[in-house]
Amino acid sequence: MDAVIEHDLNILRELNLNSSPQSCDPETLSRMRIAEFRSASLHEFGLVKENELVCTTVSGVLPVPVLQASADLMGINGIEFTQTAQVTSVPGNHKEMQVKIGAFRALIRPPIPPVQAPWLEVGIFALSDKGLSKAYGTSNIQPRYRPETKGLHYWTENGYWVAESCYNSVSCGVVSVDIAAYFWHERESSLVIFTCLLLICGLGGVVSTQLYERYITLSRQLKRGLSSQRIECLYQPILTFDSGKYESCEVLCRWRDENDQLLSPALFINEIEHNGQAQKLTRLVMDRAIAELTEAKLLGKIRFAINAFPEDIATGHIEQMIDELLPSELHQLVTIEVTEREVEDMGRVAQGIQRLRQKSVLVAIDDFGTGFSNFQHLEKLQIDYLKIDKSFVWSMESHGIRGSLVGAMVSMARTLKVRTIAEGVETNEQLAQLKRLGVDLSQGYLHAKPMPIKQLTRFIKQLHLITRKLPRTHSSNSWNGAAW
């Protein structure tokens, strides 16, 4: 829970760094709405000017600014909490908790369910200028341990069983159980708990074995089995909106474990990075894809995209591979997709991208909207494509906020002279809405699922789109993308 809260507070901090707090212009509102979508526990973001709420993500610019209530808790690092802040988007005197950092505030939906049991109380305490103060909850039992004493601690106090967990140097959570009330109200539950304890003892060995086989041995399998024989490539076409023609395809890798199960990267990519095998995986996928495209007689005739780690670009590893595996006249057919994530050395990544683009290699930010990129980062990176994550596309036809966020991303991309690709397109309604919003390219099950190389060949031939001519080498972000 603390990780969720800290993530959301960082979103508020980023708003202050990346937005102008002077006015509710469309760009500021767009950034606020993107922040709201990224947040797990915050909603109805707003801009506060001279202690008055002047606009929100729900209501837009308020006709009459709303005076803000005084903060109940002034945390360290400039964080302000208000227990009963006015909600402007619904009629009546509705109030919710609010957090404010700098010029921006947001209402809080605590990521824990309301306490229903009469014997259970919870409380969250934060370090403020007055010491530890309760920020949320019903428990009046004060923490015994300071926030810097991390970990879980237990004790009994006045008939209560108390557990305290301090997550970091500024916050602690307290759970207290009225022991007598618990056994009185939960007589049947007490019997169930005792029975469950017996079952847990019996099943624990089986579950532990399964967990060991699933997670512990996965890392070891990868260490001894990350090879070309276990890597398989699938190809998913990317089509243009204006003509529905083939633009390129994304190369998607799969890994076959020792139980002959084909796993997607979501299940093993963290272990790959932990094992220090990132560069090896990138090389295996690049080798396999080029070999299959060559055998299918598609190399040099179609554009394709390969996923890479930021470290591959920062170290020049991906650049070296492209030089080794492809002649220079084919560099223009390669797109390198970098997953949006936190990057320790943005400067080195930007330099690596610039070197790739000087070789006519295109660069895309993958899964845009789910990570840490901001306008300033994108300006520095000078990429060619933004791939809008599928989470923004799915159900956008019935959720207006998602369409607004996609529109904001398209506007940002146009400002940067970058083309946009919508991922996860599955319905004609989504396709029509994305086209109205000005998205350039489309990828998803509506057009084609990821497929083996032979099926990709048939897919392209059916569209009669293979040509003997190479597309023009791009020289800047203004390249218009020849259709294939």
PyMOL commands that set and color helices and strands:
alter all, ss='L'
color gray80, all
select helices_A, chain A and resi 2-18+26-38+76-78+179-185+187-225+265-274+278-295+310-314+317-325+328-333+346-358+375-381+390-393+400-415+428-437+453-462
alter helices_A, ss='H'
color red, helices_A
select strands_A, chain A and resi 42-49+52-56+60-67+73-74+79-86+95-101+104-108+120-128+131-137+151-157+160-166+171-178+231-240+246-256+262-263+304-308+334-339+362-368+385-388+419-422+441-442
alter strands_A, ss='S'
color yellow, strands_A
deselect
rebuild
show_as cartoon
